[in-house]
Structure formats: structure tokens, C-alpha cells
Amino acid sequence: MHIALAPFRLKDGVTEQALVAASDGFERDFVRRQEGILQRFLVKDGKGGFADVVFFSDKEAMTRVVEAEQNSEACAAFFSIMSADDSHSVFEVIKAYG
């Protein structure tokens, strides 16, 4: 299993309510259609920062999804409200508990 952590801030004027609406559309129109995505969380840090946390079945699934994002209108709409900080991280699960 692999986990992608993509932190971002909202562009000026974008509310958290608008973020959740855009995230819901992204989930419905893109994420649910991607084989290999196990789970996804939209999180906030309390200091104005947010992150998309996505659990993938394996590295190959993650690569396929990243490629599919490049041609997706749903992805473009979701990403358009963000100011990404390009500090995304990918983690490989070495052991799961629970």
C-alpha cells in the first residue's frame, strides 16, 4: 500500500465550504472511478493549511491515477482552487496495525 500526502492552501477568496463542494465533485467524478484508490481524506491543520491524503493499493495504481489526473476536467476544477506548495510526499506502508 502507498499513501500520498498533498498539502495545499486555498487561493484567496475561496472558502472552506467551496473547498468541500469541490472535493465532493472530485470524489464523485474522478476518485470513485479510479481502480486502486482505497480511501481518501481531506484534512486541515487549523493554521489555514489543508491536505489531500490518498491511500492506494500499490505504487502502480498511484502512477495510473496520477497519469489520469492530467486529462481530467474534475481534477482541473478541484486543483484550480488551490495554491499547492509542491511539498507532496509519498509513503510506502511497511506494516499496518488494527
LINRAJO-V374829 format. One record per backbone hydrogen bond with DSSP energy under -0.5 kcal/mol. NH is the residue of the N-H (numbers start at 0). CO is the residue of the C=O. If there is no record, write none. Layout:
{{NH/CO} {NH/CO}}
This chain:
{{1/55} {2/90} {3/53} {4/88} {5/3} {5/51} {6/4} {7/49} {8/82} {10/80} {13/10} {14/12} {18/14} {19/15} {20/16} {21/17} {22/18} {23/19} {24/20} {25/21} {26/22} {27/23} {28/24} {29/25} {30/25} {31/26} {32/29} {33/30} {34/32} {36/33} {37/35} {37/54} {38/54} {40/52} {42/40} {42/50} {44/48} {49/7} {50/42} {51/5} {52/40} {52/50} {53/3} {53/51} {54/38} {55/1} {55/53} {56/35} {61/57} {62/58} {63/59} {64/60} {65/61} {66/62} {67/63} {68/64} {69/65} {69/66} {70/67} {71/68} {72/70} {75/71} {76/72} {77/73} {78/74} {79/75} {80/77} {81/78} {82/8} {83/81} {84/6} {88/4} {90/2} {92/0} {92/90}}
